[in-house]
Each structure stands twice: as structure tokens, then as C-alpha cells.
Amino acid sequence: MEQKSFQYSFAQKNGMIVVSLSGEMNGFVLPALEACRHELFSKEDVRQVILFFQGVPEISSDAVPWIAQIQRDIRLRKAEVRLVALNSSCKERFIKMGVVRGTEVTEDLKSALMSFVKVAA
């Protein structure tokens, strides 16, 4: 399977982790998406997770279950989640489908970071 078109990376500090995603998210990259999910949950002391979709032009229906599952897993670990920089068509589609919660979707990293501060205050 072709996985060159998708990449992910992590940045972690003080219980917060940013998962940066870039490239196509489709059925061909499901093994890479699963590797990302497993790597995320191997991290210690994660209380806030930002899924940063800035480099993702489109998300196929094949990847939607992964998005739902990773959010569910994050919440089961008593952590908060934010989805950042989803393109507008994906954002609207996912909210209508119930895949994401509108209150957990932000336009940029600054908004996501500020939303965590508001919850903690």
C-alpha cells in the first residue's frame, strides 16, 4: 500500500500533545493512521490532544472511522481533544454526521490552545 502521501508528527509539552497530520487521508493510508493512533496512546501523561489537519486537503470516507475512533479513545483516557484546521467541507460534513463535536473544532492552533485555558479556568 502507498503511504508516502501521508505523514504525521508529534509535539508534546506539559500534558499537551499536538498531532500534526499532512497529506491525503484515504483508504491507502489506514495503516499509517493506525500507527499514528498507537503511537499517540503510547505517550505518557497526555491530558490535552490537538489533531492538527493543516496539511490535509481532503479526508475520504475511508478515514472517517479512524477520526471517530481516535476521538473516542482520547476521551476514554480522560483527555480533551480539539480538531484544528479541518477544511470547511469536511468540518461541516463531520459535524452533520456526528463524527466530531462542533465545540471541539477550531480554526487555528491559537484558538485550540485558548479553548483549553478556558476549560481549565
Stockholm file with secondary structure:
# STOCKHOLM 1.0

chainA/1-121         MEQKSFQYSFAQKNGMIVVSLSGEMNGFVLPALEACRHELFSKEDVRQVILFFQGVPEISSDAVPWIAQIQRDIRLRKAEVRLVALNSSCKERFIKMGVVRGTEVTEDLKSALMSFVKVAA
#=GR chainA/1-121 SS CCCTTEEEEEEEETTEEEEEEEECBSGGGHHHHHHHHHHHHTSSSCCEEEEEEEECCCBCGGGHHHHHHHHHHHHHTTCEEEEECCCHHHHHHHHHHTSSCGGGEESSHHHHHHHHHHHHC
#=GC SS_cons         CCCTTEEEEEEEETTEEEEEEEECBSGGGHHHHHHHHHHHHTSSSCCEEEEEEEECCCBCGGGHHHHHHHHHHHHHTTCEEEEECCCHHHHHHHHHHTSSCGGGEESSHHHHHHHHHHHHC
//
